[in-house]
Amino acid sequence: MILKLANTKYWKEIKIPIVTLADESLLKARAKKLNIKINFIKLKNIKDAKKNRIGELQFYCIQHCADPSPGILNPKNADYVISNLNFAIDASMKNPKVGLVTGPIQKSNIIEGGFNTFQGHTEWIKQKTNSETVVMLLASKKLKVALATTHIPLKEVSKNISELKLVEIIKTVDEGLKNKFKLKNPVIKILGLNPHAGESGKIGNEELRIINPAVQQCRKMGIKISYAISADTAFNKVQLE
């Protein structure tokens, strides 16, 4: 994805210098596989990064990967992935001007490589930054969707939500919408866990026991949020308005 992006006109419109953390052999193997011609700029320090130019990719190598072959999973690369992730987290924590953008990773490969507690980027970043509450947010200009749980089996979801946890998540989302996205009066809609939001407790009561009480607390704090709505109609035109 980053290789293709670097060959588009949009690349130079991004005013912030982008540095890719990767092994040079891996980048070149992917460029060859995708038949992409690109000039790789190897940095000795991420501070040396300059403005983005079409057809150029600035990269910084933390360590070499075990096998750069595209499409082949190798648990020996787990340490390579985690080392890159840790470096990026540390860099963004030390410098407020440094942002972190993650790409997709094969979680099972990392677990097989020895990182048995690894669940995903979100949980790993929470652990490394000693954060109490983190929220995964999928965002576009028109819509932002926050998740109450992340990388757990579906059967474990109801066990991993509580009134207190939802209150903290809602507060974090509300603060983020106001402070990060500069929305003056954000309106939050919360989805039910069960089909049709539980049908008044007839097909699941998490909405009545957990979700709506959490909403009630947040409303008392001045947060504009709905009570649990049915997930199957949450994204229709009427609801989005």
C-alpha positions as CSV (number, residue, x, y, z in Angstrom):
1,M,0.0,0.0,0.0
2,I,2.7,2.5,0.9
3,L,4.6,1.7,-2.2
4,K,1.6,2.4,-4.4
5,L,0.8,5.6,-2.5
6,A,4.3,6.9,-3.0
7,N,3.8,6.8,-6.7
8,T,0.6,9.0,-6.6
9,K,0.2,12.7,-6.9
10,Y,-1.3,12.7,-3.4
11,W,2.1,11.7,-2.0
12,K,3.6,15.1,-2.4
13,E,0.5,16.8,-1.1
14,I,1.1,15.2,2.3
15,K,3.0,18.0,4.1
16,I,4.3,15.8,6.8
17,P,7.4,13.7,5.9
18,I,6.6,10.0,5.9
19,V,9.2,7.5,7.1
20,T,8.5,3.8,6.6
21,L,10.0,1.4,9.2
22,A,11.1,-1.6,7.2
23,D,13.9,-3.8,6.0
24,E,15.2,-2.7,2.6
25,S,15.2,-6.2,1.2
26,L,11.5,-6.5,2.1
27,L,10.6,-3.3,0.5
28,K,12.5,-4.2,-2.7
29,A,10.9,-7.6,-2.8
30,R,7.4,-6.1,-2.7
31,A,8.2,-3.5,-5.3
32,K,9.5,-6.2,-7.6
33,K,6.4,-8.3,-7.0
34,L,4.1,-5.4,-7.7
35,N,6.2,-4.2,-10.6
36,I,6.5,-0.7,-9.0
37,K,9.5,1.4,-9.9
38,I,10.5,3.5,-6.8
39,N,13.6,5.1,-5.4
40,F,14.3,4.0,-1.9
41,I,16.0,6.6,0.4
42,K,17.7,5.0,3.4
43,L,17.8,7.2,6.5
44,K,20.4,7.1,9.2
45,N,18.0,8.9,11.6
46,I,14.3,9.5,11.2
47,K,15.0,13.2,12.0
48,D,16.7,13.3,8.5
49,A,13.4,12.9,6.7
50,K,12.6,15.5,4.1
51,K,9.4,16.3,2.2
52,N,7.7,13.6,0.3
53,R,8.5,13.3,-3.4
54,I,6.6,11.2,-6.0
55,G,8.4,8.0,-6.7
56,E,10.6,8.2,-3.6
57,L,10.1,6.3,-0.3
58,Q,12.1,7.2,2.8
59,F,12.7,4.3,5.1
60,Y,14.5,3.5,8.3
61,C,15.7,0.0,9.2
62,I,15.4,-1.1,12.8
63,Q,16.5,-4.6,12.1
64,H,16.5,-7.1,9.3
65,C,13.6,-9.5,8.7
66,A,14.2,-13.3,8.6
67,D,12.6,-13.8,5.2
68,P,11.5,-11.0,2.8
69,S,9.6,-13.3,0.5
70,P,6.1,-11.9,-0.2
71,G,3.1,-14.0,0.8
72,I,5.0,-16.4,3.0
73,L,4.4,-16.4,6.8
74,N,7.4,-16.9,9.0
75,P,7.1,-16.8,12.8
76,K,10.8,-15.8,12.9
77,N,9.7,-12.4,11.6
78,A,7.7,-11.8,14.8
79,D,10.5,-10.1,16.6
80,Y,11.1,-7.9,13.5
81,V,7.5,-6.7,13.5
82,I,7.4,-6.0,17.3
83,S,10.8,-4.2,17.1
84,N,9.4,-1.9,14.5
85,L,6.2,-1.3,16.4
86,N,8.0,-0.6,19.6
87,F,10.4,1.9,18.0
88,A,7.4,3.7,16.4
89,I,5.6,3.9,19.7
90,D,8.6,5.2,21.6
91,A,9.3,7.8,18.9
92,S,5.7,9.1,18.9
93,M,5.7,9.2,22.7
94,K,9.0,11.2,22.9
95,N,8.0,13.7,20.2
96,P,4.5,15.2,19.9
97,K,5.2,16.0,16.3
98,V,5.7,12.4,15.4
99,G,2.6,10.3,14.5
100,L,2.2,6.6,14.2
101,V,0.4,4.9,11.3
102,T,0.2,1.1,11.4
103,G,-0.2,-1.3,8.6
104,P,-1.9,-4.7,8.7
105,I,-0.1,-7.5,10.5
106,Q,-0.6,-11.3,10.9
107,K,-1.4,-11.6,14.6
108,S,-1.2,-15.4,14.6
109,N,2.3,-15.3,13.2
110,I,3.4,-13.0,16.0
111,I,1.9,-15.2,18.6
112,E,3.6,-18.3,17.1
113,G,6.9,-16.3,17.1
114,G,6.9,-16.1,20.9
115,F,4.7,-13.1,21.8
116,N,1.9,-15.2,23.4
117,T,0.0,-12.3,24.9
118,F,-0.2,-10.3,21.6
119,Q,-3.7,-9.4,20.6
120,G,-3.3,-6.5,18.2
121,H,-1.9,-3.0,17.8
122,T,-4.5,-1.4,20.1
123,E,-3.8,-3.6,23.0
124,W,0.0,-3.5,22.5
125,I,0.1,0.3,22.4
126,K,-2.1,0.4,25.5
127,Q,0.4,-1.8,27.3
128,K,3.5,0.1,26.1
129,T,2.1,3.5,27.0
130,N,0.7,2.4,30.3
131,S,-2.7,3.8,29.2
132,E,-5.8,3.1,31.2
133,T,-8.4,3.6,28.5
134,V,-7.8,3.2,24.8
135,V,-10.3,3.2,22.0
136,M,-10.1,1.9,18.5
137,L,-11.7,4.5,16.2
138,L,-12.5,4.0,12.5
139,A,-12.8,7.5,11.1
140,S,-13.9,9.4,7.9
141,K,-15.0,13.0,7.4
142,K,-18.7,12.1,7.8
143,L,-18.6,9.2,10.3
144,K,-16.6,7.9,13.2
145,V,-17.1,4.4,14.7
146,A,-15.6,3.5,18.0
147,L,-15.3,-0.1,19.3
148,A,-16.1,-1.1,22.9
149,T,-14.1,-4.4,22.5
150,T,-11.4,-5.3,20.0
151,H,-9.5,-8.6,19.3
152,I,-11.5,-11.2,21.3
153,P,-13.7,-14.1,20.3
154,L,-17.4,-13.1,19.8
155,K,-18.5,-15.4,22.6
156,E,-16.4,-13.3,25.0
157,V,-17.8,-9.9,24.1
158,S,-20.6,-9.8,26.6
159,K,-18.2,-10.8,29.4
160,N,-15.9,-7.9,28.4
161,I,-18.3,-5.0,28.7
162,S,-19.4,-3.4,31.9
163,E,-21.2,-0.2,32.9
164,L,-17.9,1.3,34.2
165,K,-15.9,0.4,31.1
166,L,-18.5,1.8,28.7
167,V,-18.7,5.0,30.7
168,E,-14.9,5.4,30.3
169,I,-15.0,4.6,26.6
170,I,-17.8,7.1,26.0
171,K,-16.0,9.8,27.9
172,T,-12.8,9.1,25.9
173,V,-14.7,9.2,22.6
174,D,-16.6,12.4,23.5
175,E,-13.3,14.2,24.6
176,G,-11.6,12.9,21.4
177,L,-14.3,14.2,19.1
178,K,-14.1,17.6,20.8
179,N,-10.4,18.0,21.2
180,K,-8.9,16.0,18.4
181,F,-11.5,16.4,15.7
182,K,-12.7,19.9,16.8
183,L,-16.4,19.0,16.9
184,K,-18.2,21.5,19.1
185,N,-21.3,19.5,19.8
186,P,-20.7,15.8,18.9
187,V,-23.7,13.4,19.0
188,I,-22.9,9.8,19.9
189,K,-25.1,6.9,19.1
190,I,-24.4,3.6,20.9
191,L,-25.3,0.3,19.3
192,G,-27.0,-2.6,21.1
193,L,-25.2,-5.8,21.6
194,N,-28.1,-8.1,20.8
195,P,-30.3,-8.3,17.7
196,H,-32.7,-5.4,17.6
197,A,-31.0,-4.0,20.8
198,G,-32.5,-6.9,22.8
199,E,-36.2,-6.3,22.1
200,S,-36.8,-4.9,25.6
201,G,-34.8,-7.8,27.2
202,K,-36.6,-10.6,25.4
203,I,-33.5,-11.6,23.3
204,G,-30.7,-10.5,25.6
205,N,-30.6,-8.0,28.4
206,E,-27.1,-6.4,28.2
207,E,-28.8,-3.3,26.9
208,L,-31.0,-3.0,30.0
209,R,-28.3,-4.1,32.5
210,I,-25.2,-2.5,31.1
211,I,-25.4,-0.3,28.1
212,N,-28.4,2.0,28.9
213,P,-27.3,2.6,32.6
214,A,-23.9,3.6,31.2
215,V,-25.6,6.0,28.8
216,Q,-27.6,7.5,31.7
217,Q,-24.5,8.2,33.6
218,C,-22.9,9.9,30.6
219,R,-26.0,12.0,29.9
220,K,-25.7,13.4,33.5
221,M,-22.2,14.5,32.5
222,G,-23.6,16.5,29.6
223,I,-22.6,14.0,26.9
224,K,-25.0,13.9,24.0
225,I,-25.6,10.2,23.4
226,S,-28.5,7.9,22.5
227,Y,-29.7,4.9,24.4
228,A,-28.9,1.6,22.7
229,I,-30.2,1.4,19.1
230,S,-30.5,-1.6,16.9
231,A,-27.3,-2.3,15.0
232,D,-29.1,-3.4,11.8
233,T,-30.6,0.0,11.3
234,A,-27.8,2.2,12.9
235,F,-26.3,3.2,9.6
236,N,-29.4,4.0,7.6
237,K,-30.0,7.6,6.4
238,V,-32.5,8.5,9.1
239,Q,-30.1,7.4,11.9
240,L,-27.1,9.1,10.4
241,E,-29.0,12.4,10.2
